Amino acid sequence: MSRSALPLLALLASLLATTAVAGPKTDTSAGKATYEAQCLICHGMAGDGMGPAGAAQKPAPTDFTTAAWWEGKTDTTIMGAIRRGSAGTSMQAYNKLSREDLENLAAYLQGFRPDGQ
């Protein structure tokens, strides 16, 4: 194999790895439906933690509209937090949601990011 082929092979391997991780397309409208059914009561329609039940919770529900909350977050870490819940908070475990539901919900939550990414 020639040396000039190595960068091309590295690029192809990288593209294949990225494609394999990306998985199927998400459905943000399905994610919105899950959010409205499961999350809105605490996190609010705007994702700002100001849902009808949020005011009574200590600590307050997560505000998905702050840049600080999004630092270091990936869809995988978000889905894990939803599935496991959060100790010391009112965030219960949603371990009955399917992988597809979690992926769609994580994609929908991305819409609350203040940086629009």
The first five atom37 places (N, CA, C, CB, O) and aatype in JSON, in Angstrom:
{
  "aatype": [12, 15, 1, 15, 0, 10, 14, 10, 10, 0, 10, 10, 0, 15, 10, 10, 0, 16, 16, 0, 19, 0, 7, 14, 11, 16, 3, 16, 15, 0, 7, 11, 0, 16, 18, 6, 0, 5, 4, 10, 9, 4, 8, 7, 12, 0, 7, 3, 7, 12, 7, 14, 0, 7, 0, 0, 5, 11, 14, 0, 14, 16, 3, 13, 16, 16, 0, 0, 17, 17, 6, 7, 11, 16, 3, 16, 16, 9, 12, 7, 0, 9, 1, 1, 7, 15, 0, 7, 16, 15, 12, 5, 0, 18, 2, 11, 10, 15, 1, 6, 3, 10, 6, 2, 10, 0, 0, 18, 10, 5, 7, 13, 1, 14, 3, 7, 5],
  "atom_mask": [
    [1, 1, 1, 1, 1],
    [1, 1, 1, 1, 1],
    [1, 1, 1, 1, 1],
    [1, 1, 1, 1, 1],
    [1, 1, 1, 1, 1],
    [1, 1, 1, 1, 1],
    [1, 1, 1, 1, 1],
    [1, 1, 1, 1, 1],
    [1, 1, 1, 1, 1],
    [1, 1, 1, 1, 1],
    [1, 1, 1, 1, 1],
    [1, 1, 1, 1, 1],
    [1, 1, 1, 1, 1],
    [1, 1, 1, 1, 1],
    [1, 1, 1, 1, 1],
    [1, 1, 1, 1, 1],
    [1, 1, 1, 1, 1],
    [1, 1, 1, 1, 1],
    [1, 1, 1, 1, 1],
    [1, 1, 1, 1, 1],
    [1, 1, 1, 1, 1],
    [1, 1, 1, 1, 1],
    [1, 1, 1, 0, 1],
    [1, 1, 1, 1, 1],
    [1, 1, 1, 1, 1],
    [1, 1, 1, 1, 1],
    [1, 1, 1, 1, 1],
    [1, 1, 1, 1, 1],
    [1, 1, 1, 1, 1],
    [1, 1, 1, 1, 1],
    [1, 1, 1, 0, 1],
    [1, 1, 1, 1, 1],
    [1, 1, 1, 1, 1],
    [1, 1, 1, 1, 1],
    [1, 1, 1, 1, 1],
    [1, 1, 1, 1, 1],
    [1, 1, 1, 1, 1],
    [1, 1, 1, 1, 1],
    [1, 1, 1, 1, 1],
    [1, 1, 1, 1, 1],
    [1, 1, 1, 1, 1],
    [1, 1, 1, 1, 1],
    [1, 1, 1, 1, 1],
    [1, 1, 1, 0, 1],
    [1, 1, 1, 1, 1],
    [1, 1, 1, 1, 1],
    [1, 1, 1, 0, 1],
    [1, 1, 1, 1, 1],
    [1, 1, 1, 0, 1],
    [1, 1, 1, 1, 1],
    [1, 1, 1, 0, 1],
    [1, 1, 1, 1, 1],
    [1, 1, 1, 1, 1],
    [1, 1, 1, 0, 1],
    [1, 1, 1, 1, 1],
    [1, 1, 1, 1, 1],
    [1, 1, 1, 1, 1],
    [1, 1, 1, 1, 1],
    [1, 1, 1, 1, 1],
    [1, 1, 1, 1, 1],
    [1, 1, 1, 1, 1],
    [1, 1, 1, 1, 1],
    [1, 1, 1, 1, 1],
    [1, 1, 1, 1, 1],
    [1, 1, 1, 1, 1],
    [1, 1, 1, 1, 1],
    [1, 1, 1, 1, 1],
    [1, 1, 1, 1, 1],
    [1, 1, 1, 1, 1],
    [1, 1, 1, 1, 1],
    [1, 1, 1, 1, 1],
    [1, 1, 1, 0, 1],
    [1, 1, 1, 1, 1],
    [1, 1, 1, 1, 1],
    [1, 1, 1, 1, 1],
    [1, 1, 1, 1, 1],
    [1, 1, 1, 1, 1],
    [1, 1, 1, 1, 1],
    [1, 1, 1, 1, 1],
    [1, 1, 1, 0, 1],
    [1, 1, 1, 1, 1],
    [1, 1, 1, 1, 1],
    [1, 1, 1, 1, 1],
    [1, 1, 1, 1, 1],
    [1, 1, 1, 0, 1],
    [1, 1, 1, 1, 1],
    [1, 1, 1, 1, 1],
    [1, 1, 1, 0, 1],
    [1, 1, 1, 1, 1],
    [1, 1, 1, 1, 1],
    [1, 1, 1, 1, 1],
    [1, 1, 1, 1, 1],
    [1, 1, 1, 1, 1],
    [1, 1, 1, 1, 1],
    [1, 1, 1, 1, 1],
    [1, 1, 1, 1, 1],
    [1, 1, 1, 1, 1],
    [1, 1, 1, 1, 1],
    [1, 1, 1, 1, 1],
    [1, 1, 1, 1, 1],
    [1, 1, 1, 1, 1],
    [1, 1, 1, 1, 1],
    [1, 1, 1, 1, 1],
    [1, 1, 1, 1, 1],
    [1, 1, 1, 1, 1],
    [1, 1, 1, 1, 1],
    [1, 1, 1, 1, 1],
    [1, 1, 1, 1, 1],
    [1, 1, 1, 1, 1],
    [1, 1, 1, 1, 1],
    [1, 1, 1, 0, 1],
    [1, 1, 1, 1, 1],
    [1, 1, 1, 1, 1],
    [1, 1, 1, 1, 1],
    [1, 1, 1, 1, 1],
    [1, 1, 1, 0, 1],
    [1, 1, 1, 1, 1]
  ],
  "atom_positions": [
    [[0.84, -1.17, 0.0], [0.0, 0.0, 0.0], [0.89, 1.24, 0.0], [-0.96, -0.01, 1.22], [1.89, 1.31, 0.73]],
    [[0.54, 2.19, -0.79], [1.36, 3.39, -0.89], [1.05, 4.35, 0.26], [1.13, 4.1, -2.23], [-0.03, 4.31, 0.86]],
    [[2.01, 5.19, 0.54], [1.83, 6.16, 1.62], [0.72, 7.16, 1.31], [3.13, 6.91, 1.86], [0.05, 7.65, 2.22]],
    [[0.51, 7.46, 0.05], [-0.53, 8.43, -0.31], [-1.93, 7.86, -0.06], [-0.39, 8.84, -1.78], [-2.89, 8.63, 0.05]],
    [[-2.07, 6.55, 0.02], [-3.37, 5.93, 0.26], [-3.75, 5.96, 1.74], [-3.38, 4.5, -0.25], [-4.93, 5.86, 2.07]],
    [[-2.78, 6.08, 2.63], [-3.06, 6.04, 4.06], [-4.0, 7.15, 4.53], [-1.78, 6.13, 4.83], [-4.94, 6.86, 5.27]],
    [[-3.79, 8.41, 4.14], [-4.75, 9.44, 4.58], [-6.16, 9.18, 4.07], [-4.28, 10.82, 4.1], [-7.13, 9.44, 4.78]],
    [[-6.28, 8.67, 2.88], [-7.6, 8.36, 2.32], [-8.26, 7.25, 3.13], [-7.48, 7.95, 0.84], [-9.45, 7.33, 3.44]],
    [[-7.51, 6.22, 3.47], [-8.06, 5.14, 4.28], [-8.47, 5.63, 5.66], [-7.04, 4.01, 4.4], [-9.5, 5.2, 6.18]],
    [[-7.69, 6.5, 6.25], [-8.03, 7.06, 7.55], [-9.33, 7.87, 7.47], [-6.89, 7.95, 8.08], [-10.18, 7.78, 8.36]],
    [[-9.49, 8.65, 6.4], [-10.7, 9.42, 6.2], [-11.91, 8.5, 6.03], [-10.55, 10.33, 4.98], [-12.95, 8.74, 6.63]],
    [[-11.77, 7.47, 5.23], [-12.87, 6.52, 5.03], [-13.24, 5.83, 6.33], [-12.48, 5.48, 3.97], [-14.43, 5.68, 6.63]],
    [[-12.26, 5.41, 7.1], [-12.53, 4.75, 8.38], [-13.28, 5.7, 9.31], [-11.22, 4.28, 9.04], [-14.2, 5.29, 10.02]],
    [[-12.89, 6.97, 9.32], [-13.55, 7.97, 10.16], [-15.0, 8.16, 9.73], [-12.79, 9.3, 10.1], [-15.89, 8.22, 10.57]],
    [[-15.24, 8.26, 8.44], [-16.6, 8.43, 7.93], [-17.47, 7.23, 8.27], [-16.57, 8.65, 6.43], [-18.63, 7.4, 8.66]],
    [[-16.94, 6.04, 8.11], [-17.69, 4.83, 8.44], [-18.02, 4.78, 9.92], [-16.91, 3.59, 8.03], [-19.13, 4.39, 10.29]],
    [[-17.09, 5.14, 10.77], [-17.33, 5.13, 12.21], [-18.4, 6.15, 12.57], [-16.03, 5.43, 12.97], [-19.27, 5.86, 13.4]],
    [[-18.36, 7.32, 11.96], [-19.36, 8.35, 12.23], [-20.73, 7.88, 11.8], [-19.0, 9.65, 11.53], [-21.71, 8.1, 12.52]],
    [[-20.83, 7.26, 10.65], [-22.1, 6.77, 10.14], [-22.66, 5.69, 11.05], [-21.95, 6.24, 8.72], [-23.86, 5.67, 11.32]],
    [[-21.82, 4.8, 11.52], [-22.27, 3.7, 12.36], [-22.82, 4.22, 13.69], [-21.14, 2.71, 12.6], [-23.75, 3.64, 14.24]],
    [[-22.25, 5.3, 14.21], [-22.68, 5.83, 15.5], [-23.96, 6.65, 15.35], [-21.56, 6.69, 16.12], [-24.79, 6.67, 16.26]],
    [[-24.12, 7.31, 14.23], [-25.23, 8.24, 14.05], [-26.59, 7.57, 14.19], [-25.14, 8.9, 12.71], [-27.51, 8.19, 14.72]],
    [[-26.75, 6.34, 13.75], [-28.0, 5.61, 13.89], [-29.09, 6.18, 13.01], [0.0, 0.0, 0.0], [-28.83, 6.99, 12.12]],
    [[-30.33, 5.74, 13.28], [-31.45, 6.18, 12.45], [-31.81, 7.63, 12.72], [-32.67, 5.29, 12.69], [-31.44, 8.2, 13.75]],
    [[-32.53, 8.22, 11.8], [-32.98, 9.6, 11.97], [-33.94, 9.69, 13.14], [-33.65, 10.13, 10.68], [-34.71, 8.76, 13.41]],
    [[-33.89, 10.81, 13.83], [-34.8, 11.01, 14.94], [-36.04, 11.77, 14.47], [-34.11, 11.76, 16.09], [-36.03, 12.41, 13.42]],
    [[-37.08, 11.67, 15.25], [-38.35, 12.31, 14.95], [-38.66, 13.31, 16.06], [-39.5, 11.25, 14.79], [-39.17, 12.92, 17.12]],
    [[-38.36, 14.58, 15.84], [-38.56, 15.57, 16.89], [-40.03, 15.77, 17.22], [-37.94, 16.89, 16.48], [-40.36, 16.17, 18.33]],
    [[-40.93, 15.51, 16.27], [-42.36, 15.64, 16.6], [-42.78, 14.54, 17.58], [-43.24, 15.58, 15.31], [-43.59, 14.78, 18.47]],
    [[-42.22, 13.35, 17.43], [-42.48, 12.28, 18.4], [-41.81, 12.64, 19.73], [-41.95, 10.9, 17.88], [-42.38, 12.37, 20.8]],
    [[-40.62, 13.25, 19.69], [-39.95, 13.69, 20.9], [-40.75, 14.75, 21.62], [0.0, 0.0, 0.0], [-40.82, 14.77, 22.85]],
    [[-41.37, 15.65, 20.86], [-42.22, 16.69, 21.46], [-43.41, 16.05, 22.16], [-42.7, 17.69, 20.38], [-43.77, 16.47, 23.26]],
    [[-44.03, 15.06, 21.54], [-45.17, 14.38, 22.15], [-44.76, 13.72, 23.47], [-45.76, 13.32, 21.19], [-45.5, 13.78, 24.45]],
    [[-43.59, 13.08, 23.5], [-43.1, 12.47, 24.73], [-42.82, 13.54, 25.77], [-41.82, 11.64, 24.46], [-43.17, 13.37, 26.94]],
    [[-42.2, 14.63, 25.36], [-41.9, 15.74, 26.28], [-43.2, 16.28, 26.89], [-41.14, 16.87, 25.53], [-43.29, 16.46, 28.1]],
    [[-44.18, 16.52, 26.05], [-45.44, 17.07, 26.55], [-46.14, 16.1, 27.51], [-46.37, 17.41, 25.37], [-46.78, 16.54, 28.46]],
    [[-46.03, 14.81, 27.26], [-46.68, 13.82, 28.11], [-45.91, 13.54, 29.4], [-46.85, 12.53, 27.35], [-46.52, 13.27, 30.43]],
    [[-44.58, 13.61, 29.36], [-43.77, 13.17, 30.49], [-42.99, 14.28, 31.2], [-42.82, 12.14, 30.03], [-42.7, 14.15, 32.39]],
    [[-42.65, 15.35, 30.51], [-41.67, 16.32, 31.03], [-42.23, 17.71, 31.28], [-40.54, 16.43, 30.08], [-41.78, 18.4, 32.2]],
    [[-43.18, 18.11, 30.49], [-43.7, 19.48, 30.52], [-44.2, 19.87, 31.9], [-44.81, 19.63, 29.51], [-44.02, 21.02, 32.3]],
    [[-44.82, 18.98, 32.63], [-45.4, 19.29, 33.94], [-44.35, 19.91, 34.88], [-45.99, 18.02, 34.57], [-44.68, 20.78, 35.69]],
    [[-43.1, 19.46, 34.78], [-42.04, 20.0, 35.63], [-41.15, 21.01, 34.9], [-41.18, 18.87, 36.16], [-40.84, 22.07, 35.43]],
    [[-40.76, 20.67, 33.67], [-39.78, 21.48, 32.95], [-40.4, 22.63, 32.15], [-39.0, 20.61, 32.01], [-39.68, 23.51, 31.67]],
    [[-41.72, 22.64, 32.0], [-42.4, 23.73, 31.33], [-42.38, 23.63, 29.82], [0.0, 0.0, 0.0], [-41.54, 22.94, 29.24]],
    [[-43.3, 24.33, 29.19], [-43.42, 24.3, 27.73], [-42.17, 24.85, 27.07], [-44.64, 25.11, 27.29], [-41.78, 24.37, 26.0]],
    [[-41.54, 25.85, 27.67], [-40.35, 26.46, 27.1], [-39.06, 25.75, 27.51], [-40.28, 27.9, 27.5], [-37.98, 26.16, 27.11]],
    [[-39.17, 24.68, 28.32], [-37.97, 23.96, 28.76], [-37.16, 24.69, 29.8], [0.0, 0.0, 0.0], [-36.0, 24.35, 30.05]],
    [[-37.77, 25.71, 30.42], [-37.04, 26.57, 31.35], [-37.18, 26.16, 32.82], [-37.5, 27.98, 31.18], [-36.76, 26.9, 33.71]],
    [[-37.77, 25.0, 33.07], [-37.94, 24.53, 34.45], [-39.11, 25.16, 35.17], [0.0, 0.0, 0.0], [-39.25, 25.01, 36.38]],
    [[-39.96, 25.86, 34.43], [-41.08, 26.58, 35.03], [-42.42, 25.92, 34.74], [-41.1, 28.01, 34.53], [-43.41, 26.61, 34.49]],
    [[-42.46, 24.6, 34.79], [-43.71, 23.89, 34.59], [-44.63, 24.05, 35.79], [0.0, 0.0, 0.0], [-44.18, 24.5, 36.84]],
    [[-45.9, 23.69, 35.65], [-46.87, 23.85, 36.75], [-46.44, 23.17, 38.05], [-48.2, 23.29, 36.32], [-46.72, 23.7, 39.12]],
    [[-45.77, 22.04, 37.98], [-45.32, 21.35, 39.19], [-43.91, 21.76, 39.6], [-45.36, 19.84, 38.98], [-43.46, 21.4, 40.69]],
    [[-43.24, 22.5, 38.77], [-41.84, 22.87, 39.02], [-41.62, 23.79, 40.2], [0.0, 0.0, 0.0], [-40.6, 23.67, 40.88]],
    [[-42.54, 24.7, 40.45], [-42.35, 25.7, 41.5], [-42.23, 25.06, 42.89], [-43.51, 26.69, 41.49], [-41.55, 25.6, 43.76]],
    [[-42.87, 23.93, 43.08], [-42.87, 23.29, 44.4], [-41.66, 22.37, 44.61], [-44.15, 22.5, 44.59], [-41.48, 21.82, 45.7]],
    [[-40.85, 22.2, 43.6], [-39.75, 21.24, 43.7], [-38.46, 21.89, 44.15], [-39.54, 20.56, 42.37], [-38.09, 22.98, 43.69]],
    [[-37.78, 21.21, 45.05], [-36.47, 21.64, 45.53], [-35.53, 20.46, 45.39], [-36.52, 22.15, 47.01], [-35.78, 19.42, 46.0]],
    [[-34.46, 20.54, 44.63], [-34.12, 21.68, 43.77], [-35.1, 21.81, 42.61], [-32.69, 21.54, 43.24], [-35.83, 20.88, 42.27]],
    [[-35.09, 22.97, 42.01], [-35.96, 23.25, 40.86], [-35.61, 22.33, 39.7], [-35.85, 24.73, 40.43], [-34.47, 21.88, 39.59]],
    [[-36.58, 22.05, 38.84], [-36.3, 21.25, 37.65], [-35.25, 21.91, 36.76], [-37.58, 21.01, 36.85], [-35.08, 23.13, 36.78]],
    [[-34.57, 21.1, 35.99], [-33.54, 21.58, 35.08], [-34.11, 22.59, 34.1], [-32.91, 20.42, 34.33], [-35.2, 22.41, 33.56]],
    [[-33.35, 23.65, 33.87], [-33.66, 24.66, 32.86], [-32.81, 24.32, 31.64], [-33.37, 26.13, 33.39], [-31.59, 24.54, 31.64]],
    [[-33.45, 23.8, 30.61], [-32.74, 23.38, 29.39], [-32.34, 24.56, 28.5], [-33.59, 22.42, 28.6], [-31.72, 24.36, 27.46]],
    [[-32.7, 25.77, 28.9], [-32.42, 26.93, 28.05], [-31.12, 27.64, 28.43], [-33.56, 27.9, 28.12], [-30.8, 28.68, 27.84]],
    [[-30.38, 27.12, 29.4], [-29.13, 27.77, 29.8], [-27.93, 27.1, 29.15], [-28.98, 27.75, 31.33], [-27.85, 25.87, 29.07]],
    [[-27.01, 27.9, 28.7], [-25.79, 27.37, 28.06], [-25.0, 26.52, 29.04], [-24.91, 28.53, 27.54], [-24.41, 25.51, 28.65]],
    [[-24.98, 26.91, 30.3], [-24.22, 26.16, 31.3], [-24.71, 24.71, 31.4], [-24.32, 26.84, 32.67], [-23.89, 23.8, 31.56]],
    [[-26.01, 24.5, 31.32], [-26.52, 23.13, 31.42], [-26.06, 22.28, 30.24], [-28.05, 23.14, 31.5], [-25.82, 21.08, 30.41]],
    [[-25.94, 22.85, 29.09], [-25.57, 22.09, 27.88], [-24.09, 21.76, 27.79], [-25.98, 22.86, 26.66], [-23.7, 20.92, 26.98]],
    [[-23.25, 22.41, 28.6], [-21.81, 22.15, 28.53], [-21.51, 20.68, 28.76], [-21.06, 23.01, 29.56], [-21.87, 20.11, 29.79]],
    [[-20.84, 20.08, 27.8], [-20.42, 18.68, 27.9], [-21.52, 17.67, 27.71], [0.0, 0.0, 0.0], [-21.27, 16.47, 27.83]],
    [[-22.73, 18.1, 27.4], [-23.84, 17.17, 27.23], [-23.83, 16.6, 25.81], [-25.19, 17.86, 27.52], [-23.55, 17.3, 24.84]],
    [[-24.15, 15.32, 25.72], [-24.36, 14.65, 24.45], [-25.73, 14.0, 24.5], [-23.23, 13.59, 24.14], [-26.32, 13.89, 25.58]],
    [[-26.24, 13.57, 23.38], [-27.51, 12.86, 23.39], [-27.43, 11.63, 24.29], [-27.92, 12.45, 21.96], [-28.39, 11.29, 24.98]],
    [[-26.28, 10.97, 24.29], [-26.11, 9.77, 25.11], [-26.19, 10.1, 26.6], [-24.77, 9.11, 24.8], [-26.85, 9.38, 27.35]],
    [[-25.54, 11.18, 27.04], [-25.61, 11.52, 28.46], [-27.01, 11.99, 28.85], [-24.58, 12.6, 28.8], [-27.46, 11.71, 29.96]],
    [[-27.67, 12.68, 27.96], [-29.04, 13.14, 28.23], [-29.97, 11.94, 28.34], [-29.52, 14.1, 27.12], [-30.77, 11.86, 29.27]],
    [[-29.87, 11.01, 27.41], [-30.72, 9.82, 27.45], [-30.46, 9.0, 28.71], [-30.49, 8.95, 26.21], [-31.4, 8.46, 29.3]],
    [[-29.22, 8.92, 29.12], [-28.88, 8.2, 30.35], [-29.52, 8.84, 31.57], [0.0, 0.0, 0.0], [-30.03, 8.15, 32.45]],
    [[-29.48, 10.17, 31.64], [-30.07, 10.89, 32.77], [-31.59, 10.69, 32.81], [-29.74, 12.38, 32.68], [-32.17, 10.55, 33.88]],
    [[-32.21, 10.68, 31.65], [-33.66, 10.47, 31.59], [-33.98, 9.04, 32.04], [-34.2, 10.72, 30.15], [-34.91, 8.82, 32.82]],
    [[-33.23, 8.09, 31.55], [-33.48, 6.68, 31.89], [-33.24, 6.41, 33.38], [-32.58, 5.77, 31.04], [-34.01, 5.66, 33.99]],
    [[-32.21, 7.0, 33.97], [-31.85, 6.72, 35.37], [-32.53, 7.64, 36.38], [-30.36, 6.85, 35.53], [-32.69, 7.27, 37.54]],
    [[-32.94, 8.84, 35.95], [-33.43, 9.82, 36.9], [-32.24, 10.53, 37.53], [0.0, 0.0, 0.0], [-31.1, 10.34, 37.12]],
    [[-32.51, 11.35, 38.54], [-31.44, 12.11, 39.17], [-31.63, 12.08, 40.69], [-31.41, 13.57, 38.65], [-32.58, 12.65, 41.22]],
    [[-30.72, 11.42, 41.36], [-30.79, 11.3, 42.82], [-30.8, 12.68, 43.47], [-29.61, 10.47, 43.36], [-30.11, 13.59, 43.01]],
    [[-31.57, 12.84, 44.52], [-31.62, 14.09, 45.25], [-32.51, 15.14, 44.61], [0.0, 0.0, 0.0], [-32.55, 16.29, 45.07]],
    [[-33.23, 14.75, 43.55], [-34.15, 15.67, 42.88], [-35.48, 14.95, 42.69], [-33.57, 16.16, 41.5], [-35.63, 13.79, 43.05]],
    [[-36.44, 15.66, 42.12], [-37.73, 15.04, 41.81], [-37.71, 14.3, 40.47], [-38.82, 16.1, 41.79], [-38.72, 13.71, 40.06]],
    [[-36.57, 14.32, 39.78], [-36.46, 13.67, 38.47], [-36.46, 12.15, 38.65], [-35.18, 14.13, 37.73], [-35.47, 11.56, 39.09]],
    [[-37.58, 11.55, 38.29], [-37.7, 10.1, 38.38], [-37.04, 9.41, 37.19], [-39.17, 9.69, 38.48], [-36.73, 10.05, 36.19]],
    [[-36.84, 8.12, 37.31], [-36.28, 7.33, 36.21], [-37.39, 7.01, 35.21], [-35.63, 6.01, 36.74], [-38.46, 6.54, 35.57]],
    [[-37.1, 7.28, 33.96], [-38.02, 6.93, 32.88], [-37.43, 5.74, 32.14], [-38.26, 8.15, 31.91], [-37.14, 5.82, 30.94]],
    [[-37.26, 4.64, 32.86], [-36.61, 3.47, 32.29], [-37.53, 2.61, 31.45], [-36.03, 2.64, 33.39], [-37.09, 1.58, 30.92]],
    [[-38.77, 3.0, 31.31], [-39.69, 2.25, 30.45], [-39.77, 2.84, 29.04], [-41.09, 2.23, 31.08], [-40.39, 2.25, 28.15]],
    [[-39.15, 4.0, 28.84], [-39.12, 4.59, 27.49], [-38.22, 3.75, 26.6], [-38.64, 6.07, 27.53], [-37.16, 3.3, 27.02]],
    [[-38.64, 3.56, 25.37], [-37.83, 2.8, 24.41], [-36.62, 3.61, 23.98], [-38.68, 2.4, 23.18], [-36.57, 4.82, 24.19]],
    [[-35.67, 2.95, 23.4], [-34.48, 3.64, 22.88], [-34.91, 4.7, 21.85], [-33.48, 2.62, 22.22], [-34.38, 5.81, 21.85]],
    [[-35.85, 4.35, 21.01], [-36.35, 5.29, 20.0], [-37.0, 6.51, 20.66], [-37.36, 4.6, 19.06], [-36.78, 7.65, 20.23]],
    [[-37.81, 6.28, 21.7], [-38.42, 7.4, 22.42], [-37.36, 8.3, 23.03], [-39.36, 6.88, 23.52], [-37.46, 9.53, 22.95]],
    [[-36.33, 7.7, 23.64], [-35.25, 8.48, 24.24], [-34.5, 9.28, 23.2], [-34.28, 7.56, 24.99], [-34.18, 10.45, 23.43]],
    [[-34.21, 8.68, 22.06], [-33.5, 9.39, 20.99], [-34.32, 10.56, 20.47], [-33.16, 8.44, 19.83], [-33.8, 11.65, 20.25]],
    [[-35.62, 10.33, 20.28], [-36.51, 11.4, 19.8], [-36.63, 12.52, 20.84], [-37.9, 10.83, 19.47], [-36.63, 13.69, 20.48]],
    [[-36.72, 12.14, 22.11], [-36.81, 13.13, 23.18], [-35.52, 13.96, 23.28], [-37.1, 12.44, 24.52], [-35.57, 15.18, 23.43]],
    [[-34.38, 13.3, 23.21], [-33.1, 14.02, 23.25], [-32.99, 14.98, 22.06], [-31.91, 13.01, 23.24], [-32.5, 16.1, 22.21]],
    [[-33.44, 14.55, 20.9], [-33.41, 15.42, 19.72], [-34.33, 16.63, 19.93], [-33.83, 14.65, 18.45], [-33.98, 17.74, 19.55]],
    [[-35.49, 16.41, 20.52], [-36.4, 17.51, 20.79], [-35.79, 18.49, 21.81], [-37.74, 16.98, 21.31], [-35.9, 19.7, 21.64]],
    [[-35.16, 17.97, 22.85], [-34.54, 18.83, 23.85], [-33.48, 19.73, 23.25], [-33.93, 17.99, 24.96], [-33.27, 20.85, 23.73]],
    [[-32.81, 19.27, 22.19], [-31.78, 20.09, 21.53], [-32.38, 21.42, 21.07], [-31.18, 19.32, 20.31], [-31.66, 22.42, 20.95]],
    [[-33.66, 21.45, 20.81], [-34.32, 22.69, 20.38], [-34.34, 23.78, 21.45], [0.0, 0.0, 0.0], [-34.57, 24.95, 21.15]],
    [[-34.1, 23.41, 22.71], [-34.07, 24.39, 23.81], [-32.69, 25.02, 23.98], [-34.49, 23.73, 25.11], [-32.54, 25.99, 24.74]],
    [[-31.69, 24.49, 23.29], [-30.32, 25.02, 23.44], [-30.29, 26.49, 23.07], [-29.32, 24.23, 22.56], [-30.8, 26.87, 22.02]],
    [[-29.69, 27.33, 23.9], [-29.63, 28.75, 23.58], [-28.69, 29.08, 22.43], [-29.2, 29.52, 24.79], [-28.82, 30.13, 21.8]],
    [[-27.75, 28.19, 22.14], [-26.8, 28.45, 21.06], [-27.29, 27.93, 19.71], [-25.46, 27.83, 21.39], [-26.62, 28.11, 18.69]],
    [[-28.46, 27.29, 19.7], [-29.05, 26.82, 18.45], [-28.33, 25.69, 17.77], [0.0, 0.0, 0.0], [-28.58, 25.43, 16.59]],
    [[-27.44, 25.0, 18.46], [-26.69, 23.9, 17.82], [-27.53, 22.68, 17.67], [-25.45, 23.56, 18.59], [-27.07, 21.67, 17.15]]
  ]
}
